[in-house]
Amino acid sequence: MTIAAPTAETRWRCTLCGNLTRFDVTRSSRVVEFLHFDLAGDSKVEETEVLTETLESVRCRWCNAVDQVELVARPDAEQAAKEQQES
């Protein structure tokens, strides 16, 4: 089961315990990274481009429920959308 990632208007909520803040997320991604090596051979990632990303599962940290997460509206999402339309 895959779940959508939260957006500026939504957030995750555990349907069993109501948790809104702590989740373990398992995700698969394909990325292209630009690595910069110094003369000693140590590397540092300077740029990352995400080609694809899939959220495979989300586990609630509070009650340990797996895939019991839903997207709900953020409390201020309606007001923020209204303000953005006015500007």
C-alpha positions in Angstrom: 0.0 0.0 0.0 1.3 3.4 -0.9 0.2 6.7 0.7 0.5 10.2 -0.5 3.0 12.5 1.1 1.7 15.5 3.1 1.4 18.8 1.3 1.1 22.5 2.3 -2.6 21.9 2.9 -2.5 18.4 4.4 -0.7 16.4 7.1 -0.7 12.8 8.3 -2.8 11.5 11.1 -2.9 8.0 12.6 -6.5 6.7 12.4 -6.0 4.5 15.5 -4.4 6.8 18.1 -4.7 10.3 16.5 -0.9 10.9 16.4 0.0 13.9 14.2 3.7 14.2 14.8 5.8 11.0 14.8 6.0 8.4 12.0 8.5 5.9 10.6 8.5 6.2 6.8 9.8 3.5 4.4 10.5 5.0 1.0 12.1 3.9 -2.2 13.8 6.5 -4.4 15.9 6.8 -7.5 18.3 9.7 -7.3 21.2 11.3 -9.2 23.8 12.8 -7.0 26.7 15.1 -7.8 29.6 13.9 -5.6 32.6 16.2 -4.9 35.8 14.4 -3.9 38.6 16.3 -2.2 42.2 15.4 -2.9 42.3 13.0 0.1 39.5 11.0 -1.5 36.7 12.0 0.9 33.4 12.8 -0.8 30.5 15.2 -0.2 27.1 15.2 -1.9 26.7 18.7 -3.4 23.5 18.2 -5.4 20.7 15.6 -5.4 18.0 15.2 -8.0 15.2 12.9 -7.1 14.0 11.0 -10.2 11.3 8.9 -8.6 10.1 8.4 -5.0 7.5 6.1 -3.6 6.3 6.0 0.0 6.0 2.3 0.7 4.7 2.4 4.3 4.1 4.7 7.2 4.2 3.4 10.8 2.9 5.3 13.7 5.6 5.8 16.4 3.0 6.1 19.2 0.9 3.0 18.7 3.1 1.0 16.2 0.2 0.8 13.6 1.3 0.1 10.1 -0.5 1.7 7.1 -3.2 3.3 9.3 -2.3 6.8 8.3 -4.6 9.2 6.5 -4.2 12.6 5.1 -6.2 15.4 6.9 -6.4 19.1 6.4 -3.9 21.3 8.3 -5.8 23.6 10.7 -4.6 26.8 9.0 -4.8 25.5 5.4 -8.0 27.1 4.5 -6.9 30.5 5.8 -3.5 30.3 4.0 -5.2 29.4 0.7 -7.5 32.3 1.1 -4.6 34.7 1.8 -2.6 33.4 -1.2 -5.6 34.0 -3.5 -5.9 37.6 -2.3 -2.3 38.4 -3.0 
